[in-house]
């Protein structure tokens, strides 16, 4: 077995700190908006209550804040205890990163690569059973640089990776 065939790329989840701070800020803001509807100390000016949303809208804000809080806790958990998101070995590539793009494709099953939306890598292929599959990898959310991932793909399937133009 050659050293190239034995090389394994393992990429773990690594959410960005800026995203965690933004999720925390959104959670705090929505919680404040939701709770302000139930605060009677806010002033009323004229026929409308300025600064206080309606109670049904406040409940919606609190529900969205709860979802945002759950997402924040989940992302902090992923940051502190990273999962293995992408594995590329001699057999193929596997992604466990997203809800809709999970699975494994052998190198011979991959038909094309697409890089879209800043950092999303779509790996299209046809599985051994004849079903079309698509793996989705967000290269910003892993601890391995995207160049290393492309280098592993190019080592096994050079026809899929385009050469940079000079």
PyMOL commands that place a pseudoatom at each C-alpha (Angstrom):
pseudoatom trace, name=CA, resn=UNK, resi=1, chain=A, elem=C, hetatm=0, pos=[0.000, 0.000, 0.000]
pseudoatom trace, name=CA, resn=UNK, resi=2, chain=A, elem=C, hetatm=0, pos=[1.435, 3.388, -0.966]
pseudoatom trace, name=CA, resn=UNK, resi=3, chain=A, elem=C, hetatm=0, pos=[1.644, 6.222, 1.584]
pseudoatom trace, name=CA, resn=UNK, resi=4, chain=A, elem=C, hetatm=0, pos=[-0.889, 8.207, -0.461]
pseudoatom trace, name=CA, resn=UNK, resi=5, chain=A, elem=C, hetatm=0, pos=[-3.444, 5.418, -0.217]
pseudoatom trace, name=CA, resn=UNK, resi=6, chain=A, elem=C, hetatm=0, pos=[-3.030, 5.189, 3.553]
pseudoatom trace, name=CA, resn=UNK, resi=7, chain=A, elem=C, hetatm=0, pos=[-3.505, 8.912, 4.100]
pseudoatom trace, name=CA, resn=UNK, resi=8, chain=A, elem=C, hetatm=0, pos=[-6.708, 9.722, 5.910]
pseudoatom trace, name=CA, resn=UNK, resi=9, chain=A, elem=C, hetatm=0, pos=[-8.194, 13.191, 6.253]
pseudoatom trace, name=CA, resn=UNK, resi=10, chain=A, elem=C, hetatm=0, pos=[-10.357, 13.630, 9.335]
pseudoatom trace, name=CA, resn=UNK, resi=11, chain=A, elem=C, hetatm=0, pos=[-12.105, 16.979, 9.767]
pseudoatom trace, name=CA, resn=UNK, resi=12, chain=A, elem=C, hetatm=0, pos=[-13.919, 17.864, 12.975]
pseudoatom trace, name=CA, resn=UNK, resi=13, chain=A, elem=C, hetatm=0, pos=[-16.649, 20.436, 13.506]
pseudoatom trace, name=CA, resn=UNK, resi=14, chain=A, elem=C, hetatm=0, pos=[-15.429, 23.909, 14.332]
pseudoatom trace, name=CA, resn=UNK, resi=15, chain=A, elem=C, hetatm=0, pos=[-18.141, 26.603, 14.478]
pseudoatom trace, name=CA, resn=UNK, resi=16, chain=A, elem=C, hetatm=0, pos=[-16.859, 30.161, 14.295]
pseudoatom trace, name=CA, resn=UNK, resi=17, chain=A, elem=C, hetatm=0, pos=[-16.822, 32.261, 17.464]
pseudoatom trace, name=CA, resn=UNK, resi=18, chain=A, elem=C, hetatm=0, pos=[-18.394, 35.205, 15.621]
pseudoatom trace, name=CA, resn=UNK, resi=19, chain=A, elem=C, hetatm=0, pos=[-21.434, 33.061, 14.782]
pseudoatom trace, name=CA, resn=UNK, resi=20, chain=A, elem=C, hetatm=0, pos=[-21.754, 32.052, 18.426]
pseudoatom trace, name=CA, resn=UNK, resi=21, chain=A, elem=C, hetatm=0, pos=[-21.634, 35.678, 19.552]
pseudoatom trace, name=CA, resn=UNK, resi=22, chain=A, elem=C, hetatm=0, pos=[-24.195, 36.689, 16.915]
pseudoatom trace, name=CA, resn=UNK, resi=23, chain=A, elem=C, hetatm=0, pos=[-26.553, 33.873, 17.971]
pseudoatom trace, name=CA, resn=UNK, resi=24, chain=A, elem=C, hetatm=0, pos=[-26.185, 34.937, 21.601]
pseudoatom trace, name=CA, resn=UNK, resi=25, chain=A, elem=C, hetatm=0, pos=[-26.942, 38.577, 20.748]
pseudoatom trace, name=CA, resn=UNK, resi=26, chain=A, elem=C, hetatm=0, pos=[-30.021, 37.596, 18.714]
pseudoatom trace, name=CA, resn=UNK, resi=27, chain=A, elem=C, hetatm=0, pos=[-31.242, 35.433, 21.590]
pseudoatom trace, name=CA, resn=UNK, resi=28, chain=A, elem=C, hetatm=0, pos=[-30.853, 38.242, 24.126]
pseudoatom trace, name=CA, resn=UNK, resi=29, chain=A, elem=C, hetatm=0, pos=[-32.539, 40.786, 21.839]
pseudoatom trace, name=CA, resn=UNK, resi=30, chain=A, elem=C, hetatm=0, pos=[-35.529, 38.558, 21.053]
pseudoatom trace, name=CA, resn=UNK, resi=31, chain=A, elem=C, hetatm=0, pos=[-35.929, 37.668, 24.721]
pseudoatom trace, name=CA, resn=UNK, resi=32, chain=A, elem=C, hetatm=0, pos=[-35.937, 41.358, 25.618]
pseudoatom trace, name=CA, resn=UNK, resi=33, chain=A, elem=C, hetatm=0, pos=[-38.553, 42.108, 22.956]
pseudoatom trace, name=CA, resn=UNK, resi=34, chain=A, elem=C, hetatm=0, pos=[-40.725, 39.234, 24.121]
pseudoatom trace, name=CA, resn=UNK, resi=35, chain=A, elem=C, hetatm=0, pos=[-40.526, 40.093, 27.802]
pseudoatom trace, name=CA, resn=UNK, resi=36, chain=A, elem=C, hetatm=0, pos=[-41.065, 43.825, 27.205]
pseudoatom trace, name=CA, resn=UNK, resi=37, chain=A, elem=C, hetatm=0, pos=[-44.679, 43.153, 26.178]
pseudoatom trace, name=CA, resn=UNK, resi=38, chain=A, elem=C, hetatm=0, pos=[-45.409, 41.932, 29.678]
pseudoatom trace, name=CA, resn=UNK, resi=39, chain=A, elem=C, hetatm=0, pos=[-43.638, 44.843, 31.424]
pseudoatom trace, name=CA, resn=UNK, resi=40, chain=A, elem=C, hetatm=0, pos=[-46.181, 47.378, 32.678]
pseudoatom trace, name=CA, resn=UNK, resi=41, chain=A, elem=C, hetatm=0, pos=[-43.561, 49.976, 33.587]
pseudoatom trace, name=CA, resn=UNK, resi=42, chain=A, elem=C, hetatm=0, pos=[-42.996, 50.996, 29.946]
pseudoatom trace, name=CA, resn=UNK, resi=43, chain=A, elem=C, hetatm=0, pos=[-44.750, 54.310, 29.199]
pseudoatom trace, name=CA, resn=UNK, resi=44, chain=A, elem=C, hetatm=0, pos=[-47.853, 54.707, 27.053]
pseudoatom trace, name=CA, resn=UNK, resi=45, chain=A, elem=C, hetatm=0, pos=[-47.866, 57.722, 24.767]
pseudoatom trace, name=CA, resn=UNK, resi=46, chain=A, elem=C, hetatm=0, pos=[-51.065, 58.544, 22.955]
pseudoatom trace, name=CA, resn=UNK, resi=47, chain=A, elem=C, hetatm=0, pos=[-53.416, 55.792, 21.825]
pseudoatom trace, name=CA, resn=UNK, resi=48, chain=A, elem=C, hetatm=0, pos=[-50.552, 53.426, 21.033]
pseudoatom trace, name=CA, resn=UNK, resi=49, chain=A, elem=C, hetatm=0, pos=[-48.176, 51.706, 23.393]
pseudoatom trace, name=CA, resn=UNK, resi=50, chain=A, elem=C, hetatm=0, pos=[-44.751, 52.796, 22.210]
pseudoatom trace, name=CA, resn=UNK, resi=51, chain=A, elem=C, hetatm=0, pos=[-41.972, 50.372, 22.942]
pseudoatom trace, name=CA, resn=UNK, resi=52, chain=A, elem=C, hetatm=0, pos=[-44.269, 47.441, 23.802]
pseudoatom trace, name=CA, resn=UNK, resi=53, chain=A, elem=C, hetatm=0, pos=[-45.205, 44.817, 21.221]
pseudoatom trace, name=CA, resn=UNK, resi=54, chain=A, elem=C, hetatm=0, pos=[-48.563, 43.057, 21.296]
pseudoatom trace, name=CA, resn=UNK, resi=55, chain=A, elem=C, hetatm=0, pos=[-48.691, 39.996, 23.548]
pseudoatom trace, name=CA, resn=UNK, resi=56, chain=A, elem=C, hetatm=0, pos=[-49.225, 37.521, 20.700]
pseudoatom trace, name=CA, resn=UNK, resi=57, chain=A, elem=C, hetatm=0, pos=[-46.227, 38.984, 18.885]
pseudoatom trace, name=CA, resn=UNK, resi=58, chain=A, elem=C, hetatm=0, pos=[-44.260, 38.809, 22.137]
pseudoatom trace, name=CA, resn=UNK, resi=59, chain=A, elem=C, hetatm=0, pos=[-45.012, 35.092, 22.438]
pseudoatom trace, name=CA, resn=UNK, resi=60, chain=A, elem=C, hetatm=0, pos=[-43.711, 34.624, 18.890]
pseudoatom trace, name=CA, resn=UNK, resi=61, chain=A, elem=C, hetatm=0, pos=[-40.517, 36.502, 19.848]
pseudoatom trace, name=CA, resn=UNK, resi=62, chain=A, elem=C, hetatm=0, pos=[-40.082, 34.272, 22.901]
pseudoatom trace, name=CA, resn=UNK, resi=63, chain=A, elem=C, hetatm=0, pos=[-40.552, 31.097, 20.837]
pseudoatom trace, name=CA, resn=UNK, resi=64, chain=A, elem=C, hetatm=0, pos=[-37.984, 32.284, 18.289]
pseudoatom trace, name=CA, resn=UNK, resi=65, chain=A, elem=C, hetatm=0, pos=[-35.662, 33.232, 21.176]
pseudoatom trace, name=CA, resn=UNK, resi=66, chain=A, elem=C, hetatm=0, pos=[-36.019, 29.706, 22.597]
pseudoatom trace, name=CA, resn=UNK, resi=67, chain=A, elem=C, hetatm=0, pos=[-35.085, 28.191, 19.220]
pseudoatom trace, name=CA, resn=UNK, resi=68, chain=A, elem=C, hetatm=0, pos=[-32.152, 30.616, 18.959]
pseudoatom trace, name=CA, resn=UNK, resi=69, chain=A, elem=C, hetatm=0, pos=[-31.020, 29.668, 22.474]
pseudoatom trace, name=CA, resn=UNK, resi=70, chain=A, elem=C, hetatm=0, pos=[-31.182, 25.963, 21.617]
pseudoatom trace, name=CA, resn=UNK, resi=71, chain=A, elem=C, hetatm=0, pos=[-29.151, 26.598, 18.454]
pseudoatom trace, name=CA, resn=UNK, resi=72, chain=A, elem=C, hetatm=0, pos=[-26.604, 28.616, 20.435]
pseudoatom trace, name=CA, resn=UNK, resi=73, chain=A, elem=C, hetatm=0, pos=[-26.197, 25.845, 23.010]
pseudoatom trace, name=CA, resn=UNK, resi=74, chain=A, elem=C, hetatm=0, pos=[-25.867, 23.258, 20.222]
pseudoatom trace, name=CA, resn=UNK, resi=75, chain=A, elem=C, hetatm=0, pos=[-23.160, 25.316, 18.474]
pseudoatom trace, name=CA, resn=UNK, resi=76, chain=A, elem=C, hetatm=0, pos=[-21.277, 25.851, 21.758]
pseudoatom trace, name=CA, resn=UNK, resi=77, chain=A, elem=C, hetatm=0, pos=[-21.470, 22.094, 22.349]
pseudoatom trace, name=CA, resn=UNK, resi=78, chain=A, elem=C, hetatm=0, pos=[-20.038, 21.481, 18.846]
pseudoatom trace, name=CA, resn=UNK, resi=79, chain=A, elem=C, hetatm=0, pos=[-17.263, 23.980, 19.597]
pseudoatom trace, name=CA, resn=UNK, resi=80, chain=A, elem=C, hetatm=0, pos=[-16.303, 22.404, 22.935]
pseudoatom trace, name=CA, resn=UNK, resi=81, chain=A, elem=C, hetatm=0, pos=[-16.715, 18.744, 21.926]
pseudoatom trace, name=CA, resn=UNK, resi=82, chain=A, elem=C, hetatm=0, pos=[-16.164, 18.581, 18.154]
pseudoatom trace, name=CA, resn=UNK, resi=83, chain=A, elem=C, hetatm=0, pos=[-17.680, 15.744, 16.130]
pseudoatom trace, name=CA, resn=UNK, resi=84, chain=A, elem=C, hetatm=0, pos=[-16.004, 14.099, 13.173]
pseudoatom trace, name=CA, resn=UNK, resi=85, chain=A, elem=C, hetatm=0, pos=[-17.736, 15.738, 10.214]
pseudoatom trace, name=CA, resn=UNK, resi=86, chain=A, elem=C, hetatm=0, pos=[-15.706, 14.658, 7.176]
pseudoatom trace, name=CA, resn=UNK, resi=87, chain=A, elem=C, hetatm=0, pos=[-13.573, 11.567, 6.585]
pseudoatom trace, name=CA, resn=UNK, resi=88, chain=A, elem=C, hetatm=0, pos=[-11.657, 11.050, 3.355]
pseudoatom trace, name=CA, resn=UNK, resi=89, chain=A, elem=C, hetatm=0, pos=[-9.666, 7.828, 3.065]
pseudoatom trace, name=CA, resn=UNK, resi=90, chain=A, elem=C, hetatm=0, pos=[-8.560, 5.369, 0.383]
pseudoatom trace, name=CA, resn=UNK, resi=91, chain=A, elem=C, hetatm=0, pos=[-12.120, 4.066, -0.026]
pseudoatom trace, name=CA, resn=UNK, resi=92, chain=A, elem=C, hetatm=0, pos=[-13.962, 7.361, -0.490]
pseudoatom trace, name=CA, resn=UNK, resi=93, chain=A, elem=C, hetatm=0, pos=[-15.324, 10.384, 1.304]
pseudoatom trace, name=CA, resn=UNK, resi=94, chain=A, elem=C, hetatm=0, pos=[-17.972, 10.600, 4.017]
pseudoatom trace, name=CA, resn=UNK, resi=95, chain=A, elem=C, hetatm=0, pos=[-19.797, 13.634, 5.368]
pseudoatom trace, name=CA, resn=UNK, resi=96, chain=A, elem=C, hetatm=0, pos=[-21.817, 13.781, 8.560]
pseudoatom trace, name=CA, resn=UNK, resi=97, chain=A, elem=C, hetatm=0, pos=[-22.100, 17.538, 8.603]
pseudoatom trace, name=CA, resn=UNK, resi=98, chain=A, elem=C, hetatm=0, pos=[-25.528, 18.604, 7.413]
pseudoatom trace, name=CA, resn=UNK, resi=99, chain=A, elem=C, hetatm=0, pos=[-29.035, 17.242, 7.600]
pseudoatom trace, name=CA, resn=UNK, resi=100, chain=A, elem=C, hetatm=0, pos=[-29.553, 16.913, 3.847]
pseudoatom trace, name=CA, resn=UNK, resi=101, chain=A, elem=C, hetatm=0, pos=[-26.062, 16.068, 2.617]
pseudoatom trace, name=CA, resn=UNK, resi=102, chain=A, elem=C, hetatm=0, pos=[-24.945, 13.166, 4.801]
pseudoatom trace, name=CA, resn=UNK, resi=103, chain=A, elem=C, hetatm=0, pos=[-23.532, 9.889, 3.618]
pseudoatom trace, name=CA, resn=UNK, resi=104, chain=A, elem=C, hetatm=0, pos=[-20.565, 8.242, 1.971]
pseudoatom trace, name=CA, resn=UNK, resi=105, chain=A, elem=C, hetatm=0, pos=[-19.415, 8.005, -1.631]
pseudoatom trace, name=CA, resn=UNK, resi=106, chain=A, elem=C, hetatm=0, pos=[-16.614, 5.849, -2.977]
pseudoatom trace, name=CA, resn=UNK, resi=107, chain=A, elem=C, hetatm=0, pos=[-14.103, 7.637, -5.171]
pseudoatom trace, name=CA, resn=UNK, resi=108, chain=A, elem=C, hetatm=0, pos=[-15.374, 5.789, -8.252]
pseudoatom trace, name=CA, resn=UNK, resi=109, chain=A, elem=C, hetatm=0, pos=[-18.976, 6.868, -7.520]
pseudoatom trace, name=CA, resn=UNK, resi=110, chain=A, elem=C, hetatm=0, pos=[-18.282, 10.614, -7.528]
pseudoatom trace, name=CA, resn=UNK, resi=111, chain=A, elem=C, hetatm=0, pos=[-19.395, 12.314, -10.737]
pseudoatom trace, name=CA, resn=UNK, resi=112, chain=A, elem=C, hetatm=0, pos=[-18.696, 16.006, -10.070]
pseudoatom trace, name=CA, resn=UNK, resi=113, chain=A, elem=C, hetatm=0, pos=[-17.802, 18.660, -7.517]
pseudoatom trace, name=CA, resn=UNK, resi=114, chain=A, elem=C, hetatm=0, pos=[-19.453, 22.030, -7.104]
pseudoatom trace, name=CA, resn=UNK, resi=115, chain=A, elem=C, hetatm=0, pos=[-18.290, 24.870, -4.917]
pseudoatom trace, name=CA, resn=UNK, resi=116, chain=A, elem=C, hetatm=0, pos=[-21.176, 27.232, -4.197]
pseudoatom trace, name=CA, resn=UNK, resi=117, chain=A, elem=C, hetatm=0, pos=[-22.292, 29.911, -1.786]
pseudoatom trace, name=CA, resn=UNK, resi=118, chain=A, elem=C, hetatm=0, pos=[-18.876, 30.965, -0.492]
pseudoatom trace, name=CA, resn=UNK, resi=119, chain=A, elem=C, hetatm=0, pos=[-17.883, 27.792, 1.339]
pseudoatom trace, name=CA, resn=UNK, resi=120, chain=A, elem=C, hetatm=0, pos=[-20.284, 24.970, 0.511]
pseudoatom trace, name=CA, resn=UNK, resi=121, chain=A, elem=C, hetatm=0, pos=[-18.782, 22.034, -1.344]
pseudoatom trace, name=CA, resn=UNK, resi=122, chain=A, elem=C, hetatm=0, pos=[-21.293, 19.783, -3.101]
pseudoatom trace, name=CA, resn=UNK, resi=123, chain=A, elem=C, hetatm=0, pos=[-20.041, 16.322, -4.033]
pseudoatom trace, name=CA, resn=UNK, resi=124, chain=A, elem=C, hetatm=0, pos=[-22.407, 14.661, -6.500]
pseudoatom trace, name=CA, resn=UNK, resi=125, chain=A, elem=C, hetatm=0, pos=[-22.347, 10.968, -7.252]
pseudoatom trace, name=CA, resn=UNK, resi=126, chain=A, elem=C, hetatm=0, pos=[-24.231, 7.788, -8.029]
pseudoatom trace, name=CA, resn=UNK, resi=127, chain=A, elem=C, hetatm=0, pos=[-24.179, 5.125, -5.315]
pseudoatom trace, name=CA, resn=UNK, resi=128, chain=A, elem=C, hetatm=0, pos=[-23.633, 1.434, -5.976]
pseudoatom trace, name=CA, resn=UNK, resi=129, chain=A, elem=C, hetatm=0, pos=[-27.407, 0.893, -5.886]
pseudoatom trace, name=CA, resn=UNK, resi=130, chain=A, elem=C, hetatm=0, pos=[-27.910, 3.436, -8.681]
pseudoatom trace, name=CA, resn=UNK, resi=131, chain=A, elem=C, hetatm=0, pos=[-29.331, 6.217, -6.504]
pseudoatom trace, name=CA, resn=UNK, resi=132, chain=A, elem=C, hetatm=0, pos=[-28.044, 9.743, -6.953]
pseudoatom trace, name=CA, resn=UNK, resi=133, chain=A, elem=C, hetatm=0, pos=[-26.368, 11.141, -3.854]
pseudoatom trace, name=CA, resn=UNK, resi=134, chain=A, elem=C, hetatm=0, pos=[-25.119, 14.537, -2.846]
pseudoatom trace, name=CA, resn=UNK, resi=135, chain=A, elem=C, hetatm=0, pos=[-22.747, 15.217, 0.020]
pseudoatom trace, name=CA, resn=UNK, resi=136, chain=A, elem=C, hetatm=0, pos=[-22.632, 18.758, 1.381]
pseudoatom trace, name=CA, resn=UNK, resi=137, chain=A, elem=C, hetatm=0, pos=[-19.580, 20.044, 3.235]
pseudoatom trace, name=CA, resn=UNK, resi=138, chain=A, elem=C, hetatm=0, pos=[-19.360, 23.536, 4.715]
pseudoatom trace, name=CA, resn=UNK, resi=139, chain=A, elem=C, hetatm=0, pos=[-15.634, 24.186, 4.636]
pseudoatom trace, name=CA, resn=UNK, resi=140, chain=A, elem=C, hetatm=0, pos=[-15.929, 27.081, 7.125]
pseudoatom trace, name=CA, resn=UNK, resi=141, chain=A, elem=C, hetatm=0, pos=[-17.305, 24.733, 9.778]
pseudoatom trace, name=CA, resn=UNK, resi=142, chain=A, elem=C, hetatm=0, pos=[-14.414, 22.244, 9.863]
pseudoatom trace, name=CA, resn=UNK, resi=143, chain=A, elem=C, hetatm=0, pos=[-10.959, 22.444, 11.410]
pseudoatom trace, name=CA, resn=UNK, resi=144, chain=A, elem=C, hetatm=0, pos=[-9.099, 21.416, 8.215]
pseudoatom trace, name=CA, resn=UNK, resi=145, chain=A, elem=C, hetatm=0, pos=[-8.415, 24.015, 5.502]
pseudoatom trace, name=CA, resn=UNK, resi=146, chain=A, elem=C, hetatm=0, pos=[-10.412, 23.610, 2.297]
pseudoatom trace, name=CA, resn=UNK, resi=147, chain=A, elem=C, hetatm=0, pos=[-7.143, 23.348, 0.347]
pseudoatom trace, name=CA, resn=UNK, resi=148, chain=A, elem=C, hetatm=0, pos=[-6.268, 20.146, 2.237]
pseudoatom trace, name=CA, resn=UNK, resi=149, chain=A, elem=C, hetatm=0, pos=[-9.665, 18.668, 1.441]
pseudoatom trace, name=CA, resn=UNK, resi=150, chain=A, elem=C, hetatm=0, pos=[-9.274, 19.519, -2.252]
pseudoatom trace, name=CA, resn=UNK, resi=151, chain=A, elem=C, hetatm=0, pos=[-5.745, 18.052, -2.202]
pseudoatom trace, name=CA, resn=UNK, resi=152, chain=A, elem=C, hetatm=0, pos=[-7.087, 14.717, -0.930]
pseudoatom trace, name=CA, resn=UNK, resi=153, chain=A, elem=C, hetatm=0, pos=[-9.808, 14.734, -3.581]
pseudoatom trace, name=CA, resn=UNK, resi=154, chain=A, elem=C, hetatm=0, pos=[-7.251, 15.606, -6.275]
pseudoatom trace, name=CA, resn=UNK, resi=155, chain=A, elem=C, hetatm=0, pos=[-4.978, 12.780, -5.109]
pseudoatom trace, name=CA, resn=UNK, resi=156, chain=A, elem=C, hetatm=0, pos=[-7.723, 10.195, -5.619]
pseudoatom trace, name=CA, resn=UNK, resi=157, chain=A, elem=C, hetatm=0, pos=[-9.697, 11.818, -8.452]
pseudoatom trace, name=CA, resn=UNK, resi=158, chain=A, elem=C, hetatm=0, pos=[-7.568, 14.398, -10.305]
pseudoatom trace, name=CA, resn=UNK, resi=159, chain=A, elem=C, hetatm=0, pos=[-10.166, 14.629, -13.077]
pseudoatom trace, name=CA, resn=UNK, resi=160, chain=A, elem=C, hetatm=0, pos=[-12.645, 16.305, -10.677]
pseudoatom trace, name=CA, resn=UNK, resi=161, chain=A, elem=C, hetatm=0, pos=[-10.430, 19.138, -9.444]
pseudoatom trace, name=CA, resn=UNK, resi=162, chain=A, elem=C, hetatm=0, pos=[-9.821, 21.900, -11.951]
pseudoatom trace, name=CA, resn=UNK, resi=163, chain=A, elem=C, hetatm=0, pos=[-6.308, 23.215, -12.347]
pseudoatom trace, name=CA, resn=UNK, resi=164, chain=A, elem=C, hetatm=0, pos=[-5.788, 26.900, -11.517]
pseudoatom trace, name=CA, resn=UNK, resi=165, chain=A, elem=C, hetatm=0, pos=[-5.265, 29.072, -14.584]
pseudoatom trace, name=CA, resn=UNK, resi=166, chain=A, elem=C, hetatm=0, pos=[-1.952, 30.880, -14.878]
for i in range(1, 166): cmd.bond("trace and resi %d" % i, "trace and resi %d" % (i + 1))
show_as sticks, trace
zoom trace
